[in-house]
């Protein structure tokens, strides 16, 4: 398991599984020049395996200690955060200031939840410490000729032992202080805990190179068998640690954290059909997870394509398709591997729809009726076109007698030919850049999926983003469709990032200190982008972006003044009183 995977364990689930993953995520070695690489690697892997065995033996006592701590917290402060506000307005109707307030609440909730998790798992530190210290002592005399290994391992073991030595903050006192502030301001102890968590994330930054990759040249056949045994032991640890997750979720309810669902969201299949592309689809309705903002009921369309499982296309703002309120009616168009998808909700009176293509051809198909008990009355239209040289231009909705109910003009959209490589299910996440904010906080930029030559990019700072707004759809007139990740005080930053279309071009930002060129990162062909990643990191949003061609001429200039006003409004709402 590499460093990226280790960081991926963080969050609510990470708190439950962190000790199960310690065998590989926290495993470590110190250097001494007396051993050969092969000998050191074998000794290191042997120590890992012994650590997994020791932690497995501790698992029953660990689970018992966690349950005891959870009972203590439940007795000390039941319902302490029961008055926490719940989001009631849909995302689309909230002002930027309100969105800032919601973002602050969300991040503070994450911190207080982290304190609760730490309170439960902190009780087992004393149980793990003997095994961890024995492991550290066992590998202390090892060394490798590769100079990258020892510093990485030294830093990891230092972080691990420091974590075991850190006492959890007083959850009940901090949660009470947060509630008494009207859920607007955290205590000093909570802010210290938040800073410590950020420091741990930053300490892990830079360990991207997989330890498995670094040690692979030195492994023997016996070592590989030992690795398989170690990983099998880790799987059992993870299975055991899911008991901790259930303990945390029950404790969440006791202390009063809002529960998004009282039971598992129920999905009901309400219809199916076949598209012009020869694919099959199934329409399901449900509540909860598939709702959009205040949407109480929604419908999802799952497509079955040859050689791939059924997939949910997430290609537009109405997908999953909201059935209440009815204003989410704009059709979603999506292209993947040469298959064009069109889907939308239609009024209950509509029984079929006629799709008009640019070459004059029409495709008529029935809609799936959604009864009142499943969120209707309404209908769902779904269609796919494969490898067409033409494209859809309008959709005519028809009543049972063929009368026209509504004609919708579709945006200009040309679906590209299929890729020569098969589409990945699920799409692979690829890390394409790393860096630090002006305050020194680590971040990564990753690419997800392949959407008509424009991968979805997102920034991860290790916590819920304060404002992270990718563009909805692509503006063909813009060479640089950029996104913004914004952090507010006390750790202000602005990260502008996107794919640059002109080959060999560049982007310059205008800042108070002068013009600053954004970083240009070539992307691997597997990302399926039409240009390089371009990004810049700033303490405040620049006033202007200038896109340059390869010869240095200006393609266009874009003012960011309106976006700066929006950012200021957001941060006003985000600020603690």
N, C-alpha and C positions, 0 to 999 in steps of 0.2 A: 504494500500500500504506500503510495507516494505522498509527498507533503501536501499536494493539492487535495487528495482524498481525505487526508487527516483534517484539513481545515474545513472540508465539507461536512464533517460530523458536528460542527458547532451548531448552536441553536437549541431549541427545546429537546429534540431527539438526541443531540450531542450530549446534553447533560446526563441523559439516561444511559448512554452507551460509551461515554468517554473512557471509562476504566476497562471496558471490554476491548476497546481498540488500542489500549496502551501498548500491547505487545509489539505492534508494528509502528504505530504512530509515534510513540514516545520512546521507542527503543534507541539505544545510544551506546557509544563507545568512545574511549579516550585513547590518546596516542602514546606509543613508546616505540622506538625504532628497532626493537629486537626481533620482531616476528615477520615472517614472510606474508605476502598478501593472501595466499591461499590458506595458510594456517590461521591468520587473523580472521579471515572470513568465516572459516569453519567454527572457530571458537565463538565468534560473534553470533552466528546462527544457532549454535548450541545454547548459548546464554538466553537468546530469545525464546527458544523452546522451553527452557526451564522456567522462564518468567510466566509464560502462558499456563504451564501446569500449576505453578504456585497460585496464580490468580484464579484458576479454576477451582482449586481447593478452597480458596477464600470465598467463593461466590455465595454459598448459603449464608455465611455469617454477614456478608456485605448486604444481601437482600434483607436480612433481619434487622440490621442496623438502620437501613433506610426506612423501613416500615416504622420502626420505633421513633425515629426523628420526625417522620410525617405525622404520627399520632400526637407528638408533643406540639408541633406547630398548629395542628388542627385544634387542640385544646386551648392554646395560647391566644389565637386571634382568628376565630371563625368569622367569615363574612367581612373581613377587614377592608376589602376593596369592592364590596358588593355594590357600592354606589357609583362605580366607574361608568362614565358616559358611554353610550353605544352610538355608533354611527347610524343615523336614520335617513340622511339625505343621499340621493344618488350622486355618484362622483361627478357626472356631467353638469349638475346644477349647483355645485358648491363653488363659492368664490375662492380666489387664490389665498386670501387671508384665512378663510375657514379650512382650506386644505392644509395650510401651514399649521393651524391649531391641531388638526387631526393627525398630522405627521408627528408633531411633538408628543401628543398623547400616545401614539403608536410606539414611538421610540422609548418613551418613559416606561410604558407597559412592558416592552421587551426587557428593559433593565431590571424592573421589579420582578418579572418572571424569572430572569436569570438569577436574582438573589434567592428566590424560592428554590430553584433547582440546586444552587450551590449549598443552601442550607441542608438539603436532603443528602446530597452526595458528599458534603464535607464530613459527615459522620463516619465515613468509611476510610478516610485518609490514613488513620492510625492502623487500619487493617492492611492496607496496601503498602505502607512504608517499608516494613521489613523485606518484602519481596523486591521492591524497587531498589532499595539500598544494596541488597545482596547482588542484584543484577549489575548495578553500577560498579560495584567493587570487582565483580568477576571480569568485566570487560576493560577495566581501567588500564591494563598493561598492553593493550592491542594497538597496532598501527598498520597503516597502508601507505604504499608509495604514492598513491593519488592524493595530492594535497587538498582536494575538495572534501574528502570524506571526514577527516577528523574534526575540522571546525564545525561542520554541519551537525555531527553527532554530539560534540561538546555543548553546542548551543541548545540542542534538544534536551539533553539530560539536565542541564542547568534549569531550563524552563520547567521541566517536569518536577524536579525536586522543589523548586520554588513554589510551584502550584500546590504541592502536597503540604507545604509549610504555611500556606496562607489560610487564615481563618475566614470562614464565611461571614458576610455582614449580617447584622441583626435584622432579618427579614420583617418580623412583625413590627418592630419600631419604625423601620423605614417605610413600610407599606402604610402604616398609620399616619406618618408625617405626610406622605404623598396624598392620602385621602383628605386629610385636614386642610391641605392647600387647595382643595377643589380639583385635585388631579392636574395641577398646573406646574408644580415645582417639586423636585426631589430633594431629599436631605443631603447633607454634605457626605455622609457615608455612602449613599447611593451613587453620588457623582464620582467618588473615589473608586467604587466598584466598577463603574462604567469605564473609567480611565484605565483601570488595571486590565479589564477585558480587552480594551483597544491595544494596550501595550503587548499583551500576549499575542494578539493577531499580528501586530507589527513585527514581533520577534520571530514569528513563523514565516513572515514574508522573506523571500529569497531562497527558500528551501524547495524550489520548484523541481529541481532535478531529482528524479526518482532514485532512492537509495538502492532499490532493486537493480536499476540500470547500472549504477556505479559499481556494484559488487558482482554483477553477472560474469564479467571476465574471469573472476577468481573462483567461481563456483565449480565444484565437482559433481558427479552424479549423486554421490552420497549427500552433498549439500542440498541438491534439488529435492531429494526425498525428504530431508529434514524440513525444508521450507513448506512442502505440502502438508506435513504433519502439523507444523506450527499454524498454518492457515486453517486447517480443520479444527484445531483447538480454539482459534479465534472465533470461528463461526459459532461454536458452542457457547463461548462467552457472550457473543452478541445476542444469541437466543435467550440466554439467561437474563441479560440486561433489559430485555423488553418488559420484564416484571417491574423494573424501576420506572419505565415510561408510564405504565398503567398507574403506578403509585403517584406519580407527578400529576397525571391528568385528574385523578380522583381528588388530590389535594387542591388543584386549581378550582374545582367546584366548591370545595369547603371554604376556601378563603374568599371566594366571591368573584373570580375572574369571569367575565362574560363568556358564556358557552355558545358558540355559533350555531350548534345543532343539538337538540335534545335527543335525537336519534340519527342513525345513518340516513342521509338523503335517499329517498326512494326514487328509482328510475322506472318509468313505465313505457314499454314499447307501444307506440300508437299507430305505426304504419311503416311500409317499406315500398321499394320500387326499384326500377332499373333505369339507368341513364343512357343518353345517346352514345356515351363513350363505352358502353358495355359493362360498366361497373354497377354494383348493387349498393343500395343505401338503406339505412334504417333510421327512423325518426323516434326519438325518445323524449318524454317530458319529465320534468322533475322540479324540485325546489331546493333551496339551500345553496350547495356548492356551485350550481350552474346559474344562480341568480346574478343579475347585473345591477349593482347599486341597490335600489329599493325594489327591484324586480322580484315579485313573489313566485312567479312561475316562468319557466323557460323551456325551450326545446333544443335538442342537440341532434345534429345529423352525423351519422357514422357511415363512412364509405368503405366498402370491401373491394380492394383492388387485387389483381392477380399477384401472388407471391408476397403479399403483405397482409398483416392483420387489419381489422377495422380501425379506422383512424378518425379522429375528430379534427376537421379542418378549422383552424382558427385564423381565418383570413380577413376578418372585417370587424367593425364595431358592434355588429348585431349577431355575433357568433360566440358563445351560444345565443340563440335567438330569443330575445325577451318577448313574452306574450302579454306582459302587463308592466307599464302602460304601453299603448299601441304606437307611441311615437318612434320606436326603434324599427323603422320600416325601410331604411335604405338597404338595397340588396348588397350582399357581400360578394365580391369577385376575388378569386384566388387562382393562381397558376402554380402548378408543381409538376415537374417532369413531363411537360407537354400536355397536361390535363387541366382544362379550364373549368373551374367550379363556380356556379352561380346559385345562391340560395337566399331566401328571404321569407318573412312572415307575410301572409296575405289575409284580407278580410274573410269572415266566415262565409260570405256569399260566393266567394270564388271557388270554382270546382276544377278548373284547368287553367293552364297558362300557355301562351304561344310565344316562343323565343324567336326573334327576328335576327338573322345574321347579316353581316355587311355585304355578302354576296347575293342577298335576296332570298336565300333559303329560310325556311321556318321549321321549328321543332315544337310540336304541341304535346304536352304531357299533363297528367292529372296532378293535383296537389293532395297532400296528406291532410285530412281533416283532424283537427284537435278538438275533442268534445269539451264541454264545460267542466266536467269532473277532472280533466287533465290540464286545465289552464285556459281553455278556449272560452267561447267559440272562436276559432281562428283556423288558419290553414298554413301549411309549410310547403314551400316550393323548393325543390332541389334538382339541379341538373348539372351534368358534366359533359364537356366536349373534348375529344381526343385528337391531337395532331391536326387541327383544322388550320387551313391557310387563311380562313376568315375569322371573324370574332363577333360576339353578341353585341347588338347595338340597342335593342329595346325589348321590353317584356310586357306583353298584353295579357292582363288578367281577365278571365272569362267566367260568367255565371253559368248555371246549369243549362240554359237555353242557348248559349253562345253569345249572349250580350256582353259587350265590353264593360267591365267594371272600372278599370284603371289602366292607363298606359304609362309605363315607367321607362324613361330614357336612361340607358346605362352609360357609365363613363367609358371613354375610349380605353380599350384594354386589349393588347395583343399578346396572346400566350406563346411563349417561345417553344422551339422544338424540344423533344425530350433530351435529357442529358445522357451521355454515353454511360455514365456510372449509375447504378441503381440508387434509388432514394432510400435513405436510412430511416428505419423505424425502430425506436424513436430517433429523431434527429440528434446528432452528436454535438455536444458542447465543446468548443475549442477555445482555449485561452490564447488570445492573440497579442496581449500587451500587459505589462505590469508597471506600476509606478507608485509615487507617494504624493499626497496632497501637500500644500505649503506648510501645513502643521505636522507633517511627517507621518500621516496615516496611510497605510498601504491600501492599494486598490488594484483590481484587475479588470481588464476589458475582455469580454468573451463574445464569441460568435455562436449563434444557435440557428440551426436549420439552413435551408437554402430556398429563399423565396424569390424566384424569378431573377436570379443573379444578384440579389440583394439580401445577404444574411442579416438576421436580426441581431443587433449588437446591444449589449448592456454592460453597465458598470457595477461592480460589486465591491463595496468597502468593508464587508464583513458584518455589517449591521443593516437594518432596514434603511433604504435610501431615504434621505430627507426629501428630495425631489429628483426623480429620474424619469425624464420624459422623452421616450423615443417618438419619432414622427409617425403618425398614422398614415400609411400609404406613402408613395414616392411622388415627388414633383419632377416630372420629366424635364422641366425647363431649368432645373437647378443641377449644377454639376456636383454640389456638395450638400446632400441631404443629411444634416447634422442633428445630433441629439444632445441633450443637456443633462448632466448630473450635478445637482447643486447642494452644497452644504451650508448651513447657516451658523451664525456665531454660537458658541465660542470657537468653533472649528470651521471657519468659512472656507469654501473652495468652489470653483466652477470648472467642470470638466466638459469640454466640447469634443465630440467624437462622431465619426461617420466614415462612409466610403466615398472616396474622391473618384469621379468618373473620368476626367481627362487624363490619359496616360502621361506620366512625367510631370504632371501639374503639382501645385502646392497651394497652401492656404496661409494667409498672414492675418494675425489678429492685432487690432489697434488697442493698446493699453495705455494707462497714464505714463508708463515708463518708455513708451514708444512702440514701434512695430515689432511683433514677435512671430516668428515662423512656427507653425504647428509641426509636431512630429509626424513623419511619414514612415509607415511600417508596411513593407510588402507582405502580402498574404499568400499562404500556400494555395495551390490549385484546389485542394480539398474543401476550402471554404466557399468556393464558387462565387467569389465577388468579382465585380467588373473593374475594380481598381484597388488601390492600397487603403489601409486604415490610416486616417489622419486624426490626430487628437492633440489637445493642448490642455494644460493644467494651470489654473490661475487662482489667485486669492480673491478676485472679484471678476464678474463677467466683463469681458472686453466690450468696447463700444461699437466695434465694427469688425466684419470679416471680409477679406478680399481674396477671391479665388483667382489664381494665376495659371496660365497655360504653361506648357513646357518651355516655350521661348521667353517666358517672363512677362508676356502681355496680360493685361487684366481681362478676365472673363466676365466678372461682375463683382460688385461690392454690395454687401448686405449689412444694413444697420441693425444693431442689437438693442437699441434704446427701448423699444416696446417690451422686449424680453427682460431687460433690466428692471423696468417698472414692475412687471409681473413677479420677478424674483424678489424685489423689495417687499411687495405685498405679502408674498408667501412667507418671507423671513420675519415680517412683523407678527404674523400669526404664530410662527414657530417659537418666537422668543419667550422665555420664562418671565413671569412678572418680577 
